[in-house]
């Protein structure tokens, strides 16, 4: 047993084996670098193995009495606010002698913005410089959720990239759940008259959603032959992504692992979501937990749940007691397969 402690990295999971493979590769790299002094396990909320409980049980079997649980996701929407804390609390409540500390989402972070910059500039390096940066439009694509706070984060990321990289204009779109979708957003952006568009998925891992983003880009590019479309890569295992994970671990002990409660629809009456305040917490992935991947072929899984979840205050949660999630439709399209890290 490592004297430094135990870390459980919590992934979303996917039926797409590429997403699962990339998540596992990231975990292995973290074990060798930033988390070399810890015992590290990982697991998934849905589809893939091992499931979250398996990882927690392995760390328990090693004799650990404190476990740091890190969400492997970019923004705090339903999965980070509710489903993961629900799993963490279930394990913690059954094992009161183990102190489980829950970290926060990766969120908007200077390191992740640096990683995004590199992915965008890598894509631009493959084309000529005949079109100036200020004459180029950047389309930042987010996952899309039923949480307005998480959706609004994509706007802030886009604005910071525009100002930091000098693009003439930045627009946003989403791969699912909310609007505008990628194809609609790109068609609307064509009205602005830019001759080059860079499409950047603000995602961690591969999967059907990345495929959809690139397919929609190709569809719109075929309609506007006089505009150059460039598809940038997603974040993946950029060194700054790994550094951000390590930073989230350090924050747990300093008490800086607070999620954004000021704009959380489950704590405050946010316009349009007033009825979601204080709805009871519950996990929603039991029916797909550990059912396996499909060899890279997507199978739609409609989860038409409109369920609620409150903000339980639990000492095993992160600093703002955000052990919660709450009334959403699973943050899934009916035909979506969720990418592991989005």
C-alpha positions in Angstrom: 0.0 0.0 0.0 1.4 3.4 -1.0 1.9 5.6 2.0 0.9 8.7 0.0 -2.6 7.5 -0.4 -5.1 6.2 -3.0 -6.6 7.9 -6.0 -9.7 6.7 -7.9 -10.1 8.3 -11.3 -13.8 8.3 -12.4 -14.6 8.1 -16.1 -17.9 8.4 -17.7 -17.5 5.4 -20.0 -18.6 4.8 -23.5 -19.6 2.0 -25.9 -16.9 3.3 -28.2 -13.7 1.4 -27.5 -11.5 4.3 -28.7 -12.8 6.5 -25.8 -12.3 3.7 -23.3 -8.8 3.0 -24.6 -7.8 6.7 -24.5 -9.1 7.1 -21.0 -7.2 4.0 -19.8 -4.0 5.2 -21.5 -4.3 8.6 -19.7 -4.7 6.8 -16.4 -1.6 4.7 -17.1 0.4 7.8 -18.0 -0.8 9.5 -14.8 0.4 6.5 -12.8 3.9 6.9 -14.1 4.1 10.6 -13.8 1.9 12.8 -11.6 0.5 10.0 -9.4 3.6 7.8 -9.1 3.4 8.1 -5.3 -0.2 6.9 -5.1 -2.1 3.7 -5.5 -4.3 4.5 -8.5 -7.4 2.7 -9.8 -10.1 3.8 -12.2 -13.6 2.9 -13.3 -16.5 4.0 -15.4 -20.0 5.2 -14.8 -21.5 3.4 -17.7 -20.9 0.7 -20.3 -17.2 0.0 -19.9 -15.4 -2.1 -17.3 -14.2 -1.9 -14.6 -17.2 -0.1 -13.0 -16.6 2.5 -10.3 -17.3 0.2 -7.5 -14.6 -2.3 -8.6 -12.0 0.4 -8.4 -13.1 1.5 -5.0 -13.1 -2.1 -3.7 -9.6 -2.7 -4.9 -8.3 0.3 -3.0 -10.2 -0.8 0.0 -8.7 -4.2 -0.2 -5.2 -2.7 -0.2 -6.1 -1.2 3.2 -6.5 2.4 2.4 -8.5 4.5 4.8 -8.6 7.6 2.6 -9.4 7.7 -1.1 -9.3 10.7 -3.4 -12.0 10.4 -6.1 -11.3 12.5 -9.2 -13.9 13.1 -11.9 -12.4 12.5 -15.4 -14.7 15.1 -17.0 -14.3 18.7 -18.2 -17.4 20.5 -16.8 -19.7 20.0 -13.8 -23.1 19.1 -15.2 -25.3 16.1 -14.2 -22.6 13.5 -14.1 -20.1 15.4 -11.9 -22.8 17.0 -9.7 -25.0 14.0 -9.2 -24.1 10.6 -10.6 -20.5 10.4 -9.5 -21.2 11.8 -6.0 -24.0 9.3 -5.7 -21.6 6.4 -6.4 -19.0 7.9 -4.1 -21.5 8.4 -1.3 -22.9 4.9 -1.7 -19.4 3.4 -1.2 -18.6 5.8 1.6 -21.8 5.2 3.5 -21.2 1.4 3.4 -17.6 2.0 4.6 -17.7 4.6 7.3 -14.1 3.9 8.3 -12.9 5.1 4.9 -12.7 8.8 4.2 -13.6 9.4 0.6 -12.7 12.9 -0.7 -14.4 14.0 -4.0 -12.6 16.4 -6.3 -14.1 18.9 -8.8 -14.3 18.9 -12.5 -11.4 20.1 -14.6 -13.4 23.3 -15.4 -12.0 26.4 -17.1 -8.3 26.2 -16.3 -5.3 28.0 -17.7 -3.6 24.7 -18.3 -6.5 23.4 -20.4 -6.6 26.7 -22.3 -3.0 26.2 -23.1 -3.7 22.6 -24.3 -6.6 24.0 -26.5 -4.2 26.6 -27.9 -1.8 23.9 -28.9 -4.5 21.7 -30.6 -5.7 24.7 -32.6 -2.3 25.9 -33.6 -1.3 22.3 -34.6 -4.3 22.3 -37.0 -3.3 25.8 -38.4 0.3 24.7 -38.9 -0.9 22.2 -41.6 -2.3 25.0 -43.8 -0.8 28.1 -45.5 -0.9 31.5 -44.0 -2.7 33.2 -46.9 -5.7 33.9 -44.6 -4.9 36.0 -41.6 -5.9 34.9 -38.1 -8.2 38.0 -37.8 -9.9 36.8 -40.9 -10.5 33.3 -39.4 -13.5 32.2 -37.4 -13.0 29.7 -34.6 -15.9 27.4 -33.8 -15.6 25.9 -30.3 -17.8 22.8 -29.8 -18.9 21.7 -26.4 -20.6 18.5 -25.3 -24.0 20.1 -24.5 -25.9 19.3 -21.3 -29.1 20.3 -19.5 -27.2 22.4 -17.1 -27.0 26.0 -18.2 -23.9 26.7 -16.1 -21.9 23.9 -17.8 -23.2 25.1 -21.3 -22.2 28.7 -20.5 -18.6 27.6 -19.7 -18.1 26.8 -23.4 -18.8 30.5 -24.1 -16.1 31.6 -21.7 -13.6 29.1 -23.1 -14.4 30.4 -26.6 -14.0 34.0 -25.6 -10.7 33.4 -23.9 -9.3 31.6 -26.9 -10.5 34.4 -29.2 -8.7 37.0 -27.2 -5.6 34.9 -26.6 -5.2 33.7 -30.2 -6.4 36.7 -32.2 -9.2 35.1 -34.2 -11.6 37.6 -35.8 -14.6 35.9 -34.4 -15.4 32.9 -32.2 -18.7 31.1 -32.2 -19.9 28.1 -30.2 -22.0 25.0 -30.9 -22.8 21.7 -29.2 -22.6 18.1 -30.2 -26.0 17.3 -28.6 -28.6 17.9 -26.0 -28.7 21.7 -26.4 -28.5 24.1 -29.3 -27.1 25.2 -31.7 -25.8 21.9 -32.9 -22.6 21.9 -34.9 -24.1 21.9 -38.4 -26.6 24.6 -37.6 -24.0 26.7 -35.9 -21.6 26.4 -38.8 -24.3 27.3 -41.3 -25.3 30.4 -39.2 -21.6 31.4 -39.0 -21.3 31.4 -42.7 -23.4 34.5 -42.8 -20.5 36.4 -41.2 -18.4 36.1 -44.3 -15.2 34.5 -43.0 -13.2 32.5 -45.5 -11.6 30.1 -43.0 -13.2 28.3 -40.1 -11.4 26.2 -37.5 -13.6 23.7 -35.8 -12.3 22.8 -32.3 -14.0 20.1 -30.2 -13.5 21.0 -26.5 -13.5 17.3 -25.6 -11.1 15.0 -23.8 -11.5 11.7 -25.7 -12.6 10.2 -29.0 -16.0 8.7 -29.6 -19.2 9.0 -31.7 -19.6 12.6 -30.6 -16.2 13.6 -32.1 -17.1 11.6 -35.2 -20.4 13.6 -35.4 -18.6 16.9 -35.1 -16.3 16.2 -37.9 -19.0 14.7 -40.1 -21.2 17.8 -39.6 -18.1 19.9 -40.5 -17.7 18.0 -43.7 -21.4 18.4 -44.6 -21.3 22.1 -44.2 -17.9 22.4 -46.0 -19.5 20.7 -49.0 -22.2 23.4 -49.1 -19.8 26.3 -48.9 -17.0 25.4 -51.3 -15.3 28.9 -51.1 -14.7 28.6 -47.4 -11.8 26.6 -45.9 -12.8 24.3 -43.0 -10.1 23.0 -40.7 -10.8 20.3 -38.2 -8.6 20.7 -35.0 -7.9 17.8 -32.7 -9.5 17.4 -29.3 -7.6 17.7 -26.0 -6.8 14.0 -25.5 -3.7 13.3 -23.3 -2.0 16.7 -23.7 0.5 17.2 -20.9 -1.4 20.2 -19.6 -4.5 18.0 -19.2 -2.6 15.6 -17.0 -1.2 18.5 -15.0 -4.8 19.7 -14.5 -5.8 16.4 -13.1 -2.9 16.5 -10.7 -3.9 20.0 -9.6 -7.4 18.8 -8.9 -6.0 16.2 -6.6 -3.9 18.8 -4.7 -6.9 21.0 -4.3 -8.8 18.4 -2.2 -6.4 18.7 0.7 -6.2 22.5 0.5 -10.0 22.9 0.4 -10.0 24.6 -3.0 -12.0 21.9 -4.7 -15.2 23.9 -4.9 -17.5 23.7 -7.8 -19.5 26.8 -9.0 -22.5 26.9 -6.7 -23.5 30.5 -7.5 -25.0 29.5 -10.8 -26.0 26.0 -9.9 -29.6 25.4 -10.9 -29.9 22.9 -8.0 -29.1 25.5 -5.4 -30.3 28.7 -6.9 -33.4 29.7 -8.9 -31.8 30.1 -12.3 -34.1 31.6 -14.9 -35.9 28.9 -16.8 -34.9 26.2 -14.3 -36.6 27.4 -11.2 -38.2 24.0 -10.5 -34.9 22.2 -10.3 -33.8 23.7 -6.9 -33.4 21.1 -4.2 -34.6 18.0 -6.1 -33.4 14.8 -4.5 -30.1 13.2 -5.4 -30.0 9.9 -7.2 -27.7 8.1 -9.7 -29.0 7.2 -13.1 -26.6 4.8 -14.7 -27.3 1.5 -13.0 -29.1 0.1 -16.1 -26.0 0.6 -18.3 -23.2 0.1 -15.7 -20.7 -2.4 -17.0 -22.8 -3.7 -19.9 -19.7 -3.5 -22.2 -18.5 -1.7 -25.3 -19.6 -2.6 -28.8 -16.3 -2.8 -30.6 -16.5 0.8 -31.8 -20.0 0.7 -33.2 -22.6 3.0 -31.6 -25.9 1.8 -30.3 -28.3 4.4 -29.3 -29.4 4.3 -25.7 -32.4 6.4 -25.0 -32.6 7.4 -21.3 -35.7 9.5 -21.1 -35.4 10.1 -17.4 -36.5 13.4 -16.0 -35.3 12.9 -12.5 -34.2 15.1 -9.7 -31.5 15.2 -7.2 -30.8 17.4 -4.3 -27.7 18.9 -2.8 -26.9 16.6 0.1 -24.3 17.9 2.4 -21.9 15.0 3.0 -18.4 15.1 4.5 -17.1 12.8 1.8 -18.0 15.4 -0.8 -15.9 18.2 -2.2 -15.4 21.5 -0.4 -18.8 23.0 -1.4 -20.7 19.9 -0.6 -21.8 19.6 -4.2 -22.5 15.9 -3.6 -25.5 16.3 -5.8 -27.2 16.2 -9.1 -30.5 17.0 -10.0 -33.4 16.9 -12.4 -32.1 16.5 -15.8 -32.6 14.2 -18.8 -29.4 12.4 -18.2 -27.5 14.9 -20.3 -27.9 12.5 -23.2 -29.5 12.7 -26.6 -31.6 9.6 -27.2 -29.2 8.6 -30.0 -26.0 9.6 -28.3 -23.2 7.5 -27.0 -21.4 9.7 -24.5 -17.7 10.1 -24.9 -15.7 9.2 -21.9 -14.5 12.7 -21.0 -17.0 15.1 -22.3 
